């Protein structure tokens, strides 16, 4: 089948056929997600015309102000995913606890963790935002899913991806067999293969970080950024800054063009660093995608995919991107006084 006619549904189905033991549940789950994303994309695109932008006046469980589109996205995904029989439980950034599947619906073999609308604070500025998702196979035997089904290392993911709502709407996803990107063709309402087997360059020339937080960075991050700014033709420096402030948009650019994306912890108080990004439904799925594209993701002392979550809304520092660039960052961290037993804390 030609690239121009490969839909995401066909691609998912063909990947399923490569595994004779597959039941079709993962295929159905991903299909349902693409439907939800089309609805969210439509709502995002009309955000400036309808009364769906702005804040609700409430904060979610992690303390961020909730916007009306956040709740629309949350509800859309929930209603698309609660009845298909593919899931046993869900977890969302917008919910303090696990989200059970209603008793009247069948329970499936998978767990869905998601950020319904990442970067929503940028909506009014018409900046690209997105939906991030992660899929695990349940470890409980049957019935309702449990907290244990959800608190899993990123290395255990069987699928992850994101929908990007920008000048065009895209899905980028992996099931552990490479990373593929599909762009929504509005005239036919289908996601068509546009980025086949995405591979991140082994070394880039861009760095992405919020330099407004420089005073709160830990010392290794501060020294690394200064290193990237220094001129050295032999190593391709200086790097150029590229920062949007929307995780999905910054990650997508880094995935395609290479370089490094950093979101270190706020170390204003070195005894109690405060990471920003959530492990389960932001950092882990993006790290899995980057890994599958040939890149790397680290907390500075530990591979992100090896971090064991303790609670649903754990946060971690993260540096992701081209393997060579991430490895250089790790060398800066190795010379620091971080505690290897807890990569987010200093000794």
PyMOL commands that set and color helices and strands:
alter all, ss='L'
color gray80, all
select helices_A, chain A and resi 3-5+8-17+25-45+68-81+120-125+147-150+154-156+211-216+219-229+233-235+247-257+279-292+304-306+323-334
alter helices_A, ss='H'
color red, helices_A
select strands_A, chain A and resi 55-59+65-67+87-92+99-100+110-118+129-137+159-165+169-174+179-185+190-195+206-208+240-241+260-263+296-298+318-321+338-339+342-346
alter strands_A, ss='S'
color yellow, strands_A
deselect
rebuild
show_as cartoon
